[in-house]
Amino acid sequence: MEGDIAFVEDPYEATYGAHAVALVTQWQQYRDLDYGRILENMMRPAYLFDGRNHLDHQYLFNLGYNVFPLGSAPLTHL
């Protein structure tokens, strides 16, 4: 891999070791992901930016994410 950018098809692999996830699509396949599993492999603090207001923000906050929905107040543990 050259530089700091890589394309990874598997969302679980793509988020491994990340501090943040940015959701910018309304595709159902991203709504149905196991966000608990993703969080287990992320660095802390973990941030989730929902640019389409497509996810259950309270659920994600309860899992441990700092949630930043579009047009609404963030839910943070900070």
C-alpha positions in Angstrom: 0.0 0.0 0.0 1.3 3.5 -0.9 0.4 6.4 1.2 -2.2 6.4 3.9 -5.3 5.4 1.9 -6.5 1.8 1.3 -9.7 0.5 -0.2 -11.2 -2.3 1.9 -14.6 -4.0 1.0 -15.3 -5.5 4.4 -16.7 -2.8 6.7 -15.5 -4.8 9.8 -11.9 -4.9 8.5 -12.1 -1.3 7.3 -13.0 0.0 10.8 -10.4 -2.0 12.7 -8.3 0.3 14.8 -10.2 3.4 13.6 -11.3 6.2 15.9 -14.3 7.3 13.7 -16.9 6.0 11.3 -18.6 8.3 8.9 -21.8 7.0 7.3 -22.7 9.1 4.2 -25.1 6.7 2.5 -28.6 5.4 3.2 -27.8 1.9 1.8 -29.6 -0.7 3.9 -26.5 -2.9 4.1 -24.8 -0.2 6.4 -27.9 0.1 8.6 -27.8 -3.7 9.2 -24.1 -3.9 10.3 -23.2 -5.2 13.8 -22.1 -1.9 15.3 -21.3 -3.6 18.6 -18.7 -5.8 16.7 -17.3 -2.7 15.0 -17.0 -0.9 18.3 -15.1 -3.8 19.8 -12.3 -3.3 17.3 -12.2 0.5 17.3 -9.9 2.8 19.3 -11.3 4.8 22.1 -12.9 7.3 22.1 -15.0 6.1 19.2 -16.9 8.5 17.0 -19.8 7.8 14.6 -20.9 10.5 12.2 -24.3 9.8 10.7 -24.5 12.1 7.7 -27.9 10.6 6.6 -29.6 10.2 10.0 -30.0 6.6 9.0 -29.1 4.9 12.3 -30.5 4.5 15.8 -28.4 7.2 17.6 -29.5 6.3 21.2 -28.7 2.7 20.6 -25.2 3.6 19.3 -24.6 6.0 22.2 -25.6 3.2 24.7 -23.1 0.9 23.0 -20.4 3.5 23.7 -20.0 5.6 20.6 -19.9 9.4 20.6 -22.6 10.0 18.0 -22.8 13.0 15.8 -26.0 13.0 13.8 -26.6 15.5 11.0 -28.6 18.5 12.2 -29.0 17.3 15.8 -27.1 17.7 19.0 -24.4 15.1 19.5 -24.6 12.3 22.0 -21.2 12.2 23.7 -19.4 10.4 26.5 -16.7 13.1 26.6 
